[in-house]
Amino acid sequence: MGFISVIWGIVSLLGMFLAFLPFLGILNWFVVPFAAIGVVLGYLAKSPDGLEKKSAGRLGFICSLVALCLSLFRLFLGGGIF
């Protein structure tokens, strides 16, 4: 599950960076739920049985959380969320 959360976090970061381009801000509405799922996957991937799984889950959690926060901030600035 840690590897899936890392992939999910990287894809959500790429989508967030793509949504910063002009006329593509609508993608933030798709990145927010995608990144929220990544945060949940990263949180669930933290397991005490191995260091590798724990670090991968943490990386996925952080990537998704950054994408979620920045996308919500971008939507707030653009007037998408009041």
Phi and psi in degrees as GROMACS dihedral restraints (atoms count N, CA, C in turn):
[ dihedral_restraints ]
;  ai    aj    ak    al  type     phi  dphi    fc
    3     4     5     6     1   -64.4    20    10
    4     5     6     7     1   -41.9    20    10
    6     7     8     9     1   -64.5    20    10
    7     8     9    10     1   -39.7    20    10
    9    10    11    12     1   -64.2    20    10
   10    11    12    13     1   -40.2    20    10
   12    13    14    15     1   -68.1    20    10
   13    14    15    16     1   -33.2    20    10
   15    16    17    18     1   -66.3    20    10
   16    17    18    19     1   -46.7    20    10
   18    19    20    21     1   -61.4    20    10
   19    20    21    22     1   -43.2    20    10
   21    22    23    24     1   -61.8    20    10
   22    23    24    25     1   -41.9    20    10
   24    25    26    27     1   -67.0    20    10
   25    26    27    28     1   -40.5    20    10
   27    28    29    30     1   -66.9    20    10
   28    29    30    31     1   -40.9    20    10
   30    31    32    33     1   -65.1    20    10
   31    32    33    34     1   -39.5    20    10
   33    34    35    36     1   -68.9    20    10
   34    35    36    37     1   -34.7    20    10
   36    37    38    39     1   -66.0    20    10
   37    38    39    40     1   -41.5    20    10
   39    40    41    42     1   -63.3    20    10
   40    41    42    43     1   -41.5    20    10
   42    43    44    45     1   -64.2    20    10
   43    44    45    46     1   -37.4    20    10
   45    46    47    48     1   -66.3    20    10
   46    47    48    49     1   -43.3    20    10
   48    49    50    51     1   -65.6    20    10
   49    50    51    52     1   -35.9    20    10
   51    52    53    54     1   -66.7    20    10
   52    53    54    55     1   -33.4    20    10
   54    55    56    57     1   -73.2    20    10
   55    56    57    58     1   -13.3    20    10
   57    58    59    60     1   -76.8    20    10
   58    59    60    61     1   -14.4    20    10
   60    61    62    63     1   -70.2    20    10
   61    62    63    64     1   147.6    20    10
   63    64    65    66     1   -59.8    20    10
   64    65    66    67     1   143.4    20    10
   66    67    68    69     1    69.1    20    10
   67    68    69    70     1     6.4    20    10
   69    70    71    72     1  -118.5    20    10
   70    71    72    73     1    16.8    20    10
   72    73    74    75     1   -65.4    20    10
   73    74    75    76     1   -19.3    20    10
   75    76    77    78     1   -64.0    20    10
   76    77    78    79     1   -21.6    20    10
   78    79    80    81     1   -65.0    20    10
   79    80    81    82     1   -20.6    20    10
   81    82    83    84     1   -61.3    20    10
   82    83    84    85     1   -30.8    20    10
   84    85    86    87     1   -67.6    20    10
   85    86    87    88     1   -24.5    20    10
   87    88    89    90     1   -90.2    20    10
   88    89    90    91     1   -29.3    20    10
   90    91    92    93     1   -72.3    20    10
   91    92    93    94     1   -36.0    20    10
   93    94    95    96     1   -59.9    20    10
   94    95    96    97     1   -52.6    20    10
   96    97    98    99     1   -69.0    20    10
   97    98    99   100     1   -32.9    20    10
   99   100   101   102     1   -63.1    20    10
  100   101   102   103     1   -44.7    20    10
  102   103   104   105     1   -69.8    20    10
  103   104   105   106     1   -33.4    20    10
  105   106   107   108     1   -64.4    20    10
  106   107   108   109     1   -38.7    20    10
  108   109   110   111     1   -65.7    20    10
  109   110   111   112     1   -37.8    20    10
  111   112   113   114     1   -64.0    20    10
  112   113   114   115     1   -36.8    20    10
  114   115   116   117     1   -64.1    20    10
  115   116   117   118     1   -43.2    20    10
  117   118   119   120     1   -65.2    20    10
  118   119   120   121     1   -43.7    20    10
  120   121   122   123     1   -62.7    20    10
  121   122   123   124     1   -41.6    20    10
  123   124   125   126     1   -64.9    20    10
  124   125   126   127     1   -36.7    20    10
  126   127   128   129     1   -68.4    20    10
  127   128   129   130     1   -41.0    20    10
  129   130   131   132     1   -73.2    20    10
  130   131   132   133     1   -21.1    20    10
  132   133   134   135     1   -77.9    20    10
  133   134   135   136     1   -13.4    20    10
  135   136   137   138     1   -71.0    20    10
  136   137   138   139     1   110.3    20    10
  138   139   140   141     1  -126.0    20    10
  139   140   141   142     1   146.2    20    10
  141   142   143   144     1   -79.1    20    10
  142   143   144   145     1    -4.6    20    10
  144   145   146   147     1   -84.8    20    10
  145   146   147   148     1   -11.1    20    10
  147   148   149   150     1  -159.3    20    10
  148   149   150   151     1   145.5    20    10
  150   151   152   153     1   -71.6    20    10
  151   152   153   154     1   -36.4    20    10
  153   154   155   156     1   -61.7    20    10
  154   155   156   157     1   -48.3    20    10
  156   157   158   159     1   -64.2    20    10
  157   158   159   160     1   -37.5    20    10
  159   160   161   162     1   -67.6    20    10
  160   161   162   163     1   -41.9    20    10
  162   163   164   165     1   -71.6    20    10
  163   164   165   166     1   -36.1    20    10
  165   166   167   168     1   -66.8    20    10
  166   167   168   169     1   -41.0    20    10
  168   169   170   171     1   -64.0    20    10
  169   170   171   172     1   -38.5    20    10
  171   172   173   174     1   -66.5    20    10
  172   173   174   175     1   -42.0    20    10
  174   175   176   177     1   -63.9    20    10
  175   176   177   178     1   -44.4    20    10
  177   178   179   180     1   -62.8    20    10
  178   179   180   181     1   -39.8    20    10
  180   181   182   183     1   -62.3    20    10
  181   182   183   184     1   -45.8    20    10
  183   184   185   186     1   -68.4    20    10
  184   185   186   187     1   -43.4    20    10
  186   187   188   189     1   -61.0    20    10
  187   188   189   190     1   -45.1    20    10
  189   190   191   192     1   -68.0    20    10
  190   191   192   193     1   -37.1    20    10
  192   193   194   195     1   -67.0    20    10
  193   194   195   196     1   -40.8    20    10
  195   196   197   198     1   -63.2    20    10
  196   197   198   199     1   -45.3    20    10
  198   199   200   201     1   -63.0    20    10
  199   200   201   202     1   -40.6    20    10
  201   202   203   204     1   -64.3    20    10
  202   203   204   205     1   -47.2    20    10
  204   205   206   207     1   -65.1    20    10
  205   206   207   208     1   -44.5    20    10
  207   208   209   210     1   -69.5    20    10
  208   209   210   211     1   -35.7    20    10
  210   211   212   213     1   -68.1    20    10
  211   212   213   214     1   -41.1    20    10
  213   214   215   216     1   -64.9    20    10
  214   215   216   217     1   -38.9    20    10
  216   217   218   219     1   -64.0    20    10
  217   218   219   220     1   -41.1    20    10
  219   220   221   222     1   -64.7    20    10
  220   221   222   223     1   -41.0    20    10
  222   223   224   225     1   -65.4    20    10
  223   224   225   226     1   -37.6    20    10
  225   226   227   228     1   -64.5    20    10
  226   227   228   229     1   -43.3    20    10
  228   229   230   231     1   -66.6    20    10
  229   230   231   232     1   -37.0    20    10
  231   232   233   234     1   -80.7    20    10
  232   233   234   235     1    -4.3    20    10
  234   235   236   237     1    87.9    20    10
  235   236   237   238     1    11.3    20    10
  237   238   239   240     1   -75.9    20    10
  238   239   240   241     1   -29.6    20    10
  240   241   242   243     1  -124.3    20    10
  241   242   243   244     1   126.7    20    10
